[in-house]
Amino acid sequence: MVRDLFVDAFDHSAGEATLKKFLELPVSERRYKFGAWIADGGIGKLYVAEDTVLGREVAIKVLRHEFSEDERSLLRLLQEARIHSQFHHRSIPPLHDVGRFADGRAFLAMKHIRARTLTDVLLEKSKENRRLDCLPVFGQVCEAIDYAHCKGVIHRDLTPNNILVSAKGRVHVIDWGLAKVLETQPKPDDLGAQDLESDTSQMVALNLSQTGEGIALGTPAFMAPEKALGSADDSVLIDVFGLGGILCYILTGAAPFEGKLSTVMRSTRSSDMAPAFTRLDRCRAPKPLISLAKACLSPDLKLRPKSVAAITEELAKAQASAGASHRSWWGRLLGG
């Protein structure tokens, strides 16, 4: 049934038909009362808004005017909506609505999360031992991404800025704008034991070209080298690298690639992990965590953990070998 929600990735006529239907969606002009601006994205802006029909606060992502009639941008937004709408996980904010305003701008409406980014949280925890308090956050992120992989979807832009952390430590993985449905679905043996709420369906892409085949889209400082080179052969290993980047940021206070944009892109494309690995070796985190971060960030895809489940398994092994001084946060990380 889920397959009926999508059209074949290589069926251009079907993609055009779906886009036409999208452009014919009912106009939603007065339903949403806009509030404060939240952030800018590559092709859109994010605002807080009030849903005047249901009386709830939402976050609305609105395409910028210059992209309102751009087929590629509209397809990308629709792809994001259709992927996002299939998720039912406590660490992924639910999608509520998709449509167009009278001025032609397309939008997505989702649950508004009152929280801070992991980047902001870590900036407050400048000391290394305090950053380790964020390891339970990393565990929740792994759980959410494992769930997405079980649904056959990769995020492709995992960064601390795309992780929200509430005051109570609740984690939300956001910004699925670059998410992609895998053409080759992961095998059951490669997946974790996620509860898919009895939904074992897998997704089919609306039109994979709109997510930028052969184009490096994402956040350069956390981008996997193969993605920076424009490889169209995406896999869960893209997200494994992203998770390694987040773990690296927690352990060292720095992204895998640092410096000016030109320097970052040069390092990413040349797979220069030496500076990041040096920072990891110099930090005082438990060695099993350092080894895990370096494995996730390996330029050699064969050396990376093959799945998020494998990362979680390594975390469990690290807990077993951790010293007493580290076991308190290990217990929080792994639910002990």
Secondary structure, 3 states (H helix, E strand, C coil): CHHHHCCCCCCHHHHHHHHHHHHCCCECCCCEEEEEEEEECCCEEEEEEEECCCCEEEEEEEECHHHCCCHHHHHHHHHHHHHHCCCCECCECCEEEEEECCCCCEEEEEECCCCEEHHHHHHHCCCHHHHHHHHHHHHHHHHHHHHHHHCCEECCCCCHHHEEECCCCCEEECCCCCCEECCCCCCHHHCCCCCCCCCCCCCCCCCHHHHCCCCCCCCHHHCCHHHHCCCCCCCHHHHHHHHHHHHHHHHHCCCCCCCCHHHHHHHHHCCCCHHHHHHHHHCCCCHHHHHHHHHHCCCCHHHCCCCHHHHHHHHHHHHHHCCHHHHHHHHHHCCC
